[in-house]
Amino acid sequence: MRGVKSITITCIVCLSFISSYSVSAFSGSDDLVSKGRVYFEEGSYKEAIMAFNRAIELDPSNVHAYYLRGKTKTVFEDYHGAMKDYNFAIETDPSFAEAYLERGNVKFSLQDYYGAIADYGEAVTLNKNLIQAYYYRGKARRELQVYEDAINDFTKIIELNPKNPDAYYLRGVIRIERGLHQEGCLDLSKAGELGDLKAYEIIRQVCNKAVN
């Protein structure tokens, strides 16, 4: 009986050690993700990649480590590597709206506009206030000459944030391209008013001529 009792106690101690090691490893993984995020924001991308790599070694299921490593790889234009990381993040957490957004951005960079639009659509389905997803979907739709849908995306941004100059600028440019000069010029004027000074160049080139 003493031998059985000794083995039982030993097993309990071992399990406690394994459990505490696992918690420590996962905690360490999250700490590395936080450190990598700081490196990323500072522009120290090599150090960020190394931190995310180590975080994944400690916890291969750490979704945020893959997501942020994907963002860092995008900086280096390693689009296929970034795509792989975003795929893992989305497969692990299908509700991760920002991962769909960033994967859409990679597809946009690779000129896969249909694929990008699909990802942006998933992103805004999961988070209806994700302005960046509407913005880039609008840009992708413009590339595909789906102008009315693009205008709708920029209009949605304006509804969410009436002080967003980029949305007014791009909606104005598309409207002018579609022959809607008055509406487009008003959008450009608003973009300029909000600080987008390049809008005034188009106003000088296009809108003032239209007035004359």
C-alpha positions as CSV (number, residue, x, y, z in Angstrom):
1,M,0.0,0.0,0.0
2,R,2.9,2.4,0.8
3,G,4.2,1.8,-2.7
4,V,0.8,2.6,-4.3
5,K,0.4,5.7,-2.1
6,S,3.9,6.9,-3.1
7,I,3.2,6.4,-6.8
8,T,-0.1,8.3,-6.4
9,I,1.6,11.2,-4.7
10,T,4.3,11.3,-7.3
11,C,1.7,11.3,-10.1
12,I,-0.1,14.2,-8.5
13,V,3.1,16.1,-8.2
14,C,3.9,15.4,-11.8
15,L,0.5,16.5,-13.0
16,S,0.7,19.7,-11.0
17,F,4.1,20.4,-12.5
18,I,2.8,19.8,-16.1
19,S,-0.2,21.9,-15.5
20,S,1.8,24.8,-14.1
21,Y,4.3,24.5,-17.0
22,S,1.4,24.7,-19.5
23,V,0.0,27.8,-17.9
24,S,3.4,29.3,-17.7
25,A,4.1,28.5,-21.4
26,F,0.8,30.0,-22.5
27,S,1.3,33.0,-20.4
28,G,4.8,33.4,-21.8
29,S,3.3,33.1,-25.3
30,D,0.9,35.9,-24.6
31,D,3.7,38.0,-23.1
32,L,5.7,37.5,-26.3
33,V,2.8,38.5,-28.4
34,S,2.5,41.7,-26.4
35,K,6.3,42.3,-26.8
36,G,6.0,41.6,-30.6
37,R,3.2,44.1,-30.9
38,V,5.3,46.8,-29.3
39,Y,8.2,45.9,-31.7
40,F,5.7,46.1,-34.6
41,E,4.4,49.5,-33.6
42,E,7.9,50.8,-33.2
43,G,8.8,49.6,-36.7
44,S,11.2,46.9,-35.4
45,Y,9.8,44.3,-37.7
46,K,12.6,41.7,-37.5
47,E,12.3,41.7,-33.7
48,A,8.5,41.4,-34.0
49,I,8.8,38.4,-36.3
50,M,11.2,36.7,-33.8
51,A,8.8,37.4,-30.9
52,F,5.8,36.0,-32.7
53,N,7.8,32.9,-33.8
54,R,8.7,32.2,-30.2
55,A,5.2,32.8,-29.1
56,I,4.0,30.2,-31.6
57,E,6.7,27.7,-30.4
58,L,5.4,28.0,-26.9
59,D,1.7,27.9,-27.9
60,P,1.0,26.6,-31.4
61,S,-2.7,27.6,-31.1
62,N,-2.1,31.3,-30.2
63,V,-4.3,33.0,-32.8
64,H,-3.0,36.5,-32.2
65,A,0.6,35.4,-32.7
66,Y,-0.3,34.1,-36.2
67,Y,-2.4,37.2,-37.0
68,L,0.3,39.7,-36.0
69,R,3.0,37.7,-37.6
70,G,0.9,37.8,-40.8
71,K,0.7,41.6,-40.5
72,T,4.5,41.8,-40.1
73,K,5.1,39.5,-43.0
74,T,2.9,41.9,-45.1
75,V,5.3,44.7,-44.3
76,F,8.0,42.7,-45.9
77,E,5.7,41.9,-48.9
78,D,5.8,38.2,-48.0
79,Y,2.1,37.9,-49.1
80,H,2.0,34.2,-49.3
81,G,3.5,33.7,-45.9
82,A,1.1,36.2,-44.5
83,M,-1.8,34.5,-46.2
84,K,-0.9,31.2,-44.5
85,D,-0.9,32.9,-41.1
86,Y,-4.2,34.5,-41.7
87,N,-5.7,31.2,-42.9
88,F,-4.6,29.6,-39.7
89,A,-6.1,32.4,-37.6
90,I,-9.4,32.2,-39.4
91,E,-9.6,28.4,-39.3
92,T,-8.9,28.6,-35.5
93,D,-11.3,31.5,-34.9
94,P,-13.9,32.0,-37.6
95,S,-15.2,35.0,-35.8
96,F,-11.9,36.9,-36.1
97,A,-13.1,39.9,-38.2
98,E,-9.7,41.6,-38.4
99,A,-8.1,38.5,-39.8
100,Y,-10.5,38.5,-42.7
101,L,-9.8,42.2,-43.2
102,E,-6.0,41.6,-43.3
103,R,-6.3,38.6,-45.5
104,G,-8.5,40.7,-47.8
105,N,-5.7,43.3,-47.9
106,V,-3.2,40.6,-49.0
107,K,-5.5,39.5,-51.8
108,F,-6.0,43.1,-52.8
109,S,-2.2,43.5,-53.0
110,L,-2.1,40.3,-55.2
111,Q,-4.8,41.9,-57.4
112,D,-7.3,39.1,-56.4
113,Y,-10.1,41.7,-56.1
114,Y,-12.9,39.2,-56.0
115,G,-11.2,37.2,-53.2
116,A,-10.5,40.5,-51.4
117,I,-14.2,41.6,-51.6
118,A,-15.3,38.2,-50.2
119,D,-13.0,38.6,-47.2
120,Y,-14.1,42.2,-46.6
121,G,-17.7,41.1,-46.8
122,E,-17.0,38.5,-44.0
123,A,-15.3,41.1,-42.0
124,V,-18.2,43.6,-42.0
125,T,-20.7,40.7,-41.4
126,L,-18.8,40.0,-38.2
127,N,-18.1,43.7,-37.3
128,K,-20.5,46.2,-39.0
129,N,-18.4,49.1,-37.7
130,L,-15.1,47.9,-39.2
131,I,-14.5,51.0,-41.4
132,Q,-11.3,49.7,-43.0
133,A,-13.2,46.8,-44.5
134,Y,-15.7,49.1,-46.2
135,Y,-12.9,51.3,-47.3
136,Y,-10.8,48.6,-49.0
137,R,-13.9,46.8,-50.3
138,G,-14.8,50.1,-52.0
139,K,-11.4,50.4,-53.5
140,A,-11.5,46.8,-54.8
141,R,-15.0,47.4,-56.2
142,R,-13.7,50.4,-58.0
143,E,-10.9,48.3,-59.5
144,L,-13.5,46.0,-60.9
145,Q,-15.6,49.0,-62.0
146,V,-18.5,48.1,-59.8
147,Y,-19.0,51.8,-59.1
148,E,-22.4,51.9,-57.4
149,D,-21.3,49.3,-54.9
150,A,-18.1,51.2,-54.3
151,I,-20.0,54.4,-53.7
152,N,-22.2,52.5,-51.2
153,D,-19.2,51.4,-49.3
154,F,-17.8,54.9,-49.0
155,T,-21.2,56.2,-48.1
156,K,-21.4,53.7,-45.3
157,I,-18.0,54.9,-44.0
158,I,-19.4,58.5,-44.0
159,E,-22.4,57.3,-42.0
160,L,-20.1,55.7,-39.4
161,N,-17.6,58.6,-39.4
162,P,-18.8,61.8,-41.0
163,K,-15.3,63.3,-40.6
164,N,-13.4,60.7,-42.7
165,P,-11.8,62.6,-45.6
166,D,-10.7,59.5,-47.5
167,A,-14.3,58.3,-48.0
168,Y,-15.4,61.7,-49.3
169,Y,-12.3,61.9,-51.6
170,L,-12.8,58.5,-53.2
171,R,-16.6,58.8,-53.4
172,G,-16.0,62.2,-55.1
173,V,-13.5,60.8,-57.5
174,I,-15.8,57.9,-58.5
175,R,-18.8,60.3,-58.9
176,I,-16.7,62.5,-61.2
177,E,-15.6,59.4,-63.2
178,R,-19.3,58.5,-63.6
179,G,-20.1,62.0,-64.8
180,L,-21.8,63.2,-61.6
181,H,-19.6,66.3,-61.4
182,Q,-21.7,68.4,-59.0
183,E,-22.0,65.6,-56.4
184,G,-18.4,64.6,-56.9
185,C,-17.1,68.1,-56.6
186,L,-19.1,68.6,-53.4
187,D,-17.5,65.4,-52.0
188,L,-14.0,66.6,-52.9
189,S,-14.7,70.0,-51.3
190,K,-15.7,68.2,-48.1
191,A,-12.6,66.1,-48.3
192,G,-10.4,69.2,-48.6
193,E,-12.3,70.8,-45.7
194,L,-11.4,67.8,-43.6
195,G,-7.7,68.0,-44.5
196,D,-7.3,66.0,-47.7
197,L,-5.4,68.7,-49.6
198,K,-5.0,66.6,-52.8
199,A,-8.7,67.0,-53.3
200,Y,-8.1,70.6,-54.2
201,E,-5.9,69.6,-57.1
202,I,-8.8,67.7,-58.7
203,I,-11.1,70.6,-57.9
204,R,-8.8,73.0,-59.8
205,Q,-8.4,70.6,-62.7
206,V,-12.0,69.3,-63.1
207,C,-14.5,71.1,-60.9
208,N,-13.6,74.7,-61.8
209,K,-13.6,73.9,-65.5
210,A,-17.0,72.3,-65.1
211,V,-18.3,75.5,-63.5
212,N,-16.9,77.6,-66.3
